Amino acid sequence: MSDSISTSTSRRPAGLDAPALQEWLAAPDGPRLLDVRTPAEFEASHIPGSYNVPLDLLKEHREEFRAHLDEDLVLICRSGARATQAEGLLAATDLPNVHVLVGGVTAWESAGAPLNRGAETWELERQVRLLAGAIVLVGVLLSIVVPWAKWISAGIGAGLVVAALTNSCLMGLMLAKMPWNRRETPDLETVLRDLAAADESR
């Protein structure tokens, strides 16, 4: 990357809203987009030109990705929470010029920006709400017969509090590993090859 491009992009904020990202993508020095959602979510809808690198894959191989990412990078998820986690992972590798799409795909869609759409699937956050709600409901109903069952519901409540305070979600990470969320999961070699091919075409 040239010094002039590096100087101009370094002034961009770490958090970008949808209009700012649209404007940047239209420029000659447009960034690379990494979508850290599950493959199922990515298939359902994603920003054109983005690459799917699920958060767990990035977490496990962040050093390998660091070696292939030397330009400006925008991380994307549904709402911005997982992208922020990914930003922290890459920051630990001293990767410069990492940005996050504030509000994620939800904000992008609300701004009327283009999306590539495929087979519909439930987003991970919706799956978390369903599972957490179901466990709480079952715990409350069971407590009518088995009093100690109320602590099941209490445990889920405590977990949600911790998830909010730490901006992470263990239940979400567990659900992301379920078969319906991992169909067509990209392997490391394929993703790195695609990134290298994109470098050659830039």
C-alpha positions as CSV (number, residue, x, y, z in Angstrom):
1,M,0.0,0.0,0.0
2,S,1.3,3.4,-0.9
3,D,2.2,6.0,1.8
4,S,-0.5,8.4,0.4
5,I,-3.2,5.7,0.8
6,S,-2.0,4.8,4.3
7,T,-2.1,8.4,5.4
8,S,-5.6,9.0,4.1
9,T,-7.1,5.8,5.5
10,S,-5.5,6.2,8.9
11,R,-7.7,9.2,9.5
12,R,-10.9,7.2,9.2
13,P,-12.5,6.3,12.6
14,A,-12.5,2.8,14.0
15,G,-16.3,2.7,13.9
16,L,-17.9,3.5,10.5
17,D,-21.6,4.0,9.9
18,A,-23.3,2.6,6.8
19,P,-23.1,5.8,4.7
20,A,-19.4,6.4,5.5
21,L,-18.6,2.8,4.5
22,Q,-20.6,3.2,1.3
23,E,-18.7,6.3,0.4
24,W,-15.3,4.6,1.2
25,L,-16.2,1.5,-0.9
26,A,-16.8,3.8,-3.9
27,A,-13.3,5.3,-3.5
28,P,-10.1,3.8,-5.2
29,D,-8.7,2.9,-1.8
30,G,-11.8,1.0,-0.7
31,P,-11.3,-1.4,2.3
32,R,-11.6,-5.2,2.4
33,L,-14.7,-6.4,4.1
34,L,-14.7,-9.4,6.5
35,D,-18.0,-10.8,7.7
36,V,-17.5,-12.7,10.9
37,R,-21.0,-14.2,11.2
38,T,-21.8,-17.9,10.8
39,P,-21.9,-19.3,7.2
40,A,-25.7,-19.7,7.4
41,E,-26.1,-16.0,8.3
42,F,-23.7,-15.0,5.6
43,E,-25.5,-17.1,3.0
44,A,-28.9,-15.5,4.0
45,S,-27.6,-11.9,3.4
46,H,-24.2,-10.2,3.1
47,I,-22.7,-7.0,1.7
48,P,-21.4,-7.5,-1.9
49,G,-17.7,-8.1,-2.0
50,S,-17.4,-9.2,1.6
51,Y,-15.6,-12.4,2.7
52,N,-17.0,-14.8,5.3
53,V,-14.5,-15.5,8.1
54,P,-16.6,-16.9,11.0
55,L,-15.5,-15.5,14.4
56,D,-14.4,-18.9,15.7
57,L,-12.2,-19.5,12.6
58,L,-10.7,-16.0,13.0
59,K,-10.1,-16.6,16.7
60,E,-8.3,-19.9,16.1
61,H,-6.2,-18.7,13.2
62,R,-5.8,-15.0,13.7
63,E,-2.0,-15.1,13.3
64,E,-2.4,-16.7,9.8
65,F,-4.9,-14.0,8.9
66,R,-2.6,-11.3,10.2
67,A,0.0,-12.4,7.6
68,H,-2.5,-11.9,4.8
69,L,-4.2,-8.7,5.9
70,D,-2.0,-5.6,5.4
71,E,-4.6,-3.2,4.0
72,D,-7.6,-1.4,5.6
73,L,-10.1,-3.8,6.9
74,V,-13.8,-3.4,7.9
75,L,-15.3,-6.1,10.2
76,I,-19.0,-6.9,9.8
77,C,-21.6,-8.9,11.8
78,R,-25.3,-8.5,12.4
79,S,-25.2,-5.7,15.0
80,G,-21.5,-4.9,15.6
81,A,-21.0,-7.0,18.7
82,R,-19.1,-9.9,17.1
83,A,-17.2,-7.6,14.8
84,T,-16.0,-5.7,17.9
85,Q,-14.8,-9.0,19.4
86,A,-13.0,-9.7,16.1
87,E,-11.4,-6.3,16.2
88,G,-10.0,-7.1,19.7
89,L,-8.6,-10.4,18.4
90,L,-6.8,-8.7,15.5
91,A,-5.7,-5.8,17.6
92,A,-3.7,-8.3,19.7
93,T,-1.7,-9.1,16.5
94,D,-0.9,-5.4,16.0
95,L,-2.8,-5.3,12.8
96,P,-3.3,-1.6,11.8
97,N,-6.3,0.1,10.2
98,V,-9.0,-2.2,11.5
99,H,-12.5,-0.8,11.5
100,V,-16.0,-2.0,12.5
101,L,-19.3,-1.4,10.7
102,V,-21.4,0.2,13.5
103,G,-24.8,-1.5,13.7
104,G,-23.6,-4.2,11.3
105,V,-25.7,-5.6,8.5
106,T,-28.9,-4.4,10.3
107,A,-27.7,-0.8,10.0
108,W,-26.5,-1.4,6.4
109,E,-29.9,-2.7,5.4
110,S,-31.7,0.2,7.2
111,A,-29.6,2.6,5.2
112,G,-30.9,1.1,2.0
113,A,-27.5,-0.2,1.0
114,P,-27.3,-3.2,-1.3
115,L,-27.2,-6.8,0.0
116,N,-26.7,-10.1,-1.7
117,R,-29.5,-12.5,-0.5
118,G,-29.7,-16.3,-0.4
119,A,-31.5,-18.9,1.6
120,E,-33.2,-17.4,4.7
121,T,-32.1,-18.6,8.1
122,W,-32.4,-17.3,11.7
123,E,-29.7,-15.0,12.8
124,L,-27.6,-16.1,15.7
125,E,-28.9,-13.5,18.1
126,R,-32.5,-14.7,17.4
127,Q,-31.4,-18.2,18.1
128,V,-29.9,-17.1,21.4
129,R,-33.2,-15.3,22.4
130,L,-35.2,-18.5,21.6
131,L,-32.9,-20.8,23.5
132,A,-32.5,-18.6,26.5
133,G,-36.3,-17.9,26.7
134,A,-37.1,-21.5,26.3
135,I,-34.8,-22.5,29.2
136,V,-36.1,-19.8,31.5
137,L,-39.7,-20.8,30.7
138,V,-39.0,-24.5,31.3
139,G,-37.1,-23.7,34.6
140,V,-40.1,-21.6,35.9
141,L,-42.6,-24.3,35.0
142,L,-40.5,-27.1,36.5
143,S,-40.1,-25.1,39.7
144,I,-43.8,-25.6,40.4
145,V,-43.1,-29.3,40.9
146,V,-39.3,-29.1,41.7
147,P,-38.5,-25.9,43.6
148,W,-34.8,-26.0,42.8
149,A,-35.5,-25.8,39.1
150,K,-35.9,-22.0,39.5
151,W,-32.1,-21.8,39.7
152,I,-31.9,-23.0,36.1
153,S,-33.7,-19.8,35.1
154,A,-31.6,-17.8,37.5
155,G,-28.4,-19.2,35.8
156,I,-29.6,-18.1,32.4
157,G,-30.4,-14.6,33.7
158,A,-26.9,-14.4,35.2
159,G,-25.4,-15.5,32.0
160,L,-27.2,-12.9,30.0
161,V,-26.0,-10.2,32.4
162,V,-22.4,-11.4,32.0
163,A,-22.9,-11.4,28.2
164,A,-24.0,-7.8,28.3
165,L,-21.2,-6.7,30.6
166,T,-18.5,-8.4,28.6
167,N,-20.1,-7.9,25.1
168,S,-19.7,-11.6,24.5
169,C,-22.1,-14.6,24.6
170,L,-21.1,-18.1,25.5
171,M,-24.5,-19.4,24.3
172,G,-24.0,-17.7,21.0
173,L,-20.6,-19.3,20.6
174,M,-22.0,-22.7,21.3
175,L,-24.9,-22.2,18.9
176,A,-22.5,-21.0,16.2
177,K,-20.9,-24.5,16.3
178,M,-24.2,-26.3,15.7
179,P,-24.5,-28.1,12.3
180,W,-27.2,-25.8,10.9
181,N,-25.0,-22.8,11.5
182,R,-21.8,-24.5,10.2
183,R,-23.0,-25.7,6.8
184,E,-20.6,-24.7,4.1
185,T,-18.2,-23.4,6.7
186,P,-15.1,-22.0,4.8
187,D,-11.8,-23.7,5.6
188,L,-8.7,-21.7,6.4
189,E,-6.9,-22.6,3.1
190,T,-9.9,-21.6,1.0
191,V,-10.3,-18.2,2.7
192,L,-6.6,-17.4,2.5
193,R,-6.5,-18.4,-1.2
194,D,-9.5,-16.1,-1.9
195,L,-7.9,-13.2,0.0
196,A,-4.6,-13.7,-1.9
197,A,-6.6,-13.8,-5.2
198,A,-8.3,-10.5,-4.3
199,D,-4.9,-9.0,-3.6
200,E,-3.7,-9.8,-7.1
201,S,-6.8,-8.3,-8.6
202,R,-6.6,-5.0,-6.7
